[in-house]
């Protein structure tokens, strides 16, 4: 593991986890800087395995990992004292009040009893469970349970919190509120957040950095801003005869596609922009907008994952042809 | 913020009663006490849950009944010794008290062990514990300790009460205490050994199911079935010194033989009355059973995800 691991929230070096013949994570090597981190992938992509590996709850088949500059293999308890974890599944005991349980979890992280009780009340207020904190958790709605899980994850003031599918089972309004809360935890409370989700919109809304996994393999790990800017697509909006404008573009050797009310071209140099200008003049249309197309995370995900699939299929064919 | 119109009459300005501040989220800068503190708190939390504290009133019924059944006989025996001449109470003592409360101990162990382990696994709270500094071994050690402490209150408590009652009802309490110190030692030894034996057995069963009722039923029915099997074989084998070893497959009879060995009394259990196994063999078997039970628990919890 690199000696400068303190600069990263976590890093893995060929971190590999297999259950017999099934590979859950395939030799994952990644270094993640401090940011609101999104962990994206379909169900079964290896997100929960990675989180459990970083918590030291799973022993890797091979490879290593370090979190907050500490190796997971030898300093698991020390790491877990500075980490919060909100699991995906329902993990709350039904016959305990939220205040009692969150306080108990704070004690489990080493906070003295009095401080634990005080912080449990404070944190439950922060997550919006002030009135309900003395109710048994079996009476909670899904949204309230998610909030209680979030409260137990941050009650001990961790440096890093892993949130595994925090919006699971929530209605749209509850989901919005939860995402706002997570964003607030990162921005206002200064806690580094890693949000694991299969919902691209959630990650896009909350995170600055994304790790994409597909079938246990790393697809991409980068700033979301960088990923979005890696496109040469330009969006054009015009008023006037669209067919004439499209024909004028084709006459200049530019492939254009229609996307709703917009026309999209690929522009890698200034010559394409000159061609658009000339086509506008020639076809007599009014140019309303000419701007780089901003990729959504969904575009990035589809491109990268489908790119990998194409690459894998090509390799498979090559192997089949070779044999 | 509200103003107090009566205050500060000299300036005529209303003064505030007080101010409400939204402190927001505060970072924690106090001390962090580490794993040993977490283990202690988990032991206390588990004891409270075992007794039904901070749970529904229905959770408190069984502990109250069992504590009543365990302690009332001790009170009765003390009262008898206080009001009747000692010659009328020949044969009454710790051994007879244990004979009465043994079934209570069995039921308590069967009810308590699932309370210690099953809920956390059924409700998946284990994930939250293991995301804390606690290790799986810490968690298990806490649960075993909590179980042992609670078991000792019902195994060790009533005879201790009896001992104290007999001491203070004697004409010379100090000489009684001095003459019967070995009884105190035997009570303590028996309490520790039976707590460990029943605790380990019932906890190891509770690790294999998330249903509390199932775990309790397996423990009680299993113990009674093993007792039945042991006695059937005992009858079938007939004469022979080896048949005494059948006591090892029957938990209730094993506890009976342990008591007989410690208190040097005749067994009330006719079936095994003739068995005279060396005490060291009994102790070795106890250690083996506890060791196997702990190994099974640890292995199961290591595999937990």
Contacts between the chains, C-beta under 8 A, distances in Angstrom:
chain1	res1	chain2	res2	distance
A	52	B	305	7.5
A	55	B	130	7.7
A	55	B	131	5.5
A	57	B	127	7.8
A	57	B	130	5.5
A	57	B	131	7.1
A	57	B	305	7.5
A	58	B	305	7.5
A	76	B	135	7.6
A	77	B	35	6.1
A	77	B	133	4.0
A	77	B	134	7.6
A	77	B	135	6.5
A	78	B	133	7.4
A	80	B	131	6.1
A	80	B	132	5.7
A	80	B	133	5.0
A	81	B	32	6.5
A	81	B	34	7.7
A	81	B	132	7.7
A	81	B	133	4.7
A	83	B	131	7.1
A	84	B	131	7.7
A	85	B	127	7.5
A	85	B	128	7.3
A	85	B	131	3.7
A	87	B	124	7.4
A	87	B	127	4.8
A	87	B	128	7.1
A	87	B	131	7.7
A	89	B	124	5.5
A	89	B	127	7.6
A	90	B	123	7.6
A	90	B	124	6.8
A	91	B	123	6.7
A	91	B	124	4.4
A	91	B	125	5.5
A	91	B	127	5.4
A	91	B	128	5.5
A	92	B	123	6.9
A	92	B	125	7.2
A	93	B	119	6.2
A	93	B	120	7.7
A	93	B	123	5.0
A	93	B	125	5.5
A	94	B	123	6.8
A	95	B	55	5.3
A	95	B	56	6.4
A	95	B	59	7.5
A	96	B	54	7.2
A	96	B	55	7.9
A	97	B	54	7.8
A	100	B	54	6.2
A	104	B	41	7.3
A	104	B	45	5.7
A	105	B	128	6.2
A	105	B	132	7.2
A	107	B	37	7.4
A	107	B	38	6.5
A	107	B	41	4.3
A	107	B	45	7.9
A	108	B	38	4.9
A	108	B	41	6.9
A	108	B	42	6.8
A	108	B	128	7.9
A	108	B	129	6.4
A	108	B	132	4.2
A	108	B	133	7.7
A	108	B	134	6.2
A	109	B	32	7.4
A	109	B	38	7.2
A	109	B	132	5.3
A	109	B	133	6.7
A	110	B	32	4.1
A	110	B	33	4.7
A	110	B	34	5.1
A	110	B	35	7.4
A	110	B	37	5.8
A	110	B	38	5.9
A	110	B	133	6.4
A	111	B	28	7.0
A	111	B	30	7.3
A	111	B	32	6.6
A	111	B	33	7.4
A	112	B	30	6.9
A	112	B	31	6.6
A	112	B	33	6.0
A	112	B	37	7.6
A	113	B	41	7.2
A	115	B	28	7.1
A	115	B	30	5.2
A	119	B	28	6.4
A	122	B	23	7.5
A	122	B	25	7.1
A	122	B	26	6.7
A	123	B	25	7.4
A	126	B	24	7.6
A	126	B	25	5.3
A	152	B	128	6.4
A	156	B	28	6.8
A	156	B	32	7.9
A	157	B	27	5.4
A	157	B	28	3.8
A	188	B	24	7.6
A	188	B	25	7.2
A	189	B	25	4.8
A	189	B	27	7.9
A	190	B	27	7.6
